[in-house]
């Protein structure tokens, strides 16, 4: 009887072990400089690997739009776009044929393993990624990786370098932002002005531009600052349009992070922070204590933020017929973690029918983008 029990126990252990082995076998190990950094889930016996896992392990910047079932991620700063059930992959605007279509299983995207890594290696877009013997080997760290922790260690010199500007088009995807009388959505105005600004800056200044989003996708507020910090940005510009219950309210204003002092500013911040509820991150309401902490954390570049904010106001004022509401401060979640000078620009009140009409005009939006671009140009001269 006793021996039977021992056999049973032994059998259980063997069963468990084999089960465990089988489980690890269905994953692809990822090594970075020969150190195991993670495992990517697969389906169909490793024929397809989880893009979500790959993105997480390589800490790539990403845009996942579950509505259109598109995923954008980066390998060595090269933009890769995939779409569910499509056999093409877009790398830096060029199309490449995969061996089979992209699979979405329970919200996780899978790519044909051999085919994807084959394309990546053949194109030599990445000398740093190899897929051999069922293992992914990264030999260098992609540009955006793990810089967040080292941000504070940047030298003083680097802090005032002006190489990278981060443009953040507010809202997006399921979050339309404020909606005007004519149905104009803040997310669309913000994205359009952001794109115009990007073009002007890229064309005229020797700087790298990072867009937190360049299409109509939803992004968490924390992701926006994360992108900014990980790209070692030197200036963060978040673009929005305002709204108020009073339809007469109008004008443009630029915000800095700071303790709540003024009721109107608090209302603007509350509206801009409201997206936290869509993110499912309620209970994260910012207290004045948090804001004082954030202000202290940003004290190194507070005066730079303020300088830039007043330049934005001045340049907009020069170009458009709208009320200059000045530079204000309040608790904007999106600015809170930024490790660089940062502002949030409210271009105008979409809730004011006259201003909404203006914001709907290409020329008006172009003037606003030019104004911000000129402010950046001036700001650089002060560094
Ligand atoms: Zn907004």
Boltz pocket constraint, residues with backbone or C-beta under 6 A from the ligand:
constraints:
  - pocket:
      binder: B
      contacts: [[A, 170], [A, 171], [A, 177], [A, 178], [A, 186], [A, 239], [A, 240], [A, 241], [A, 271], [A, 272]]
      max_distance: 6.0
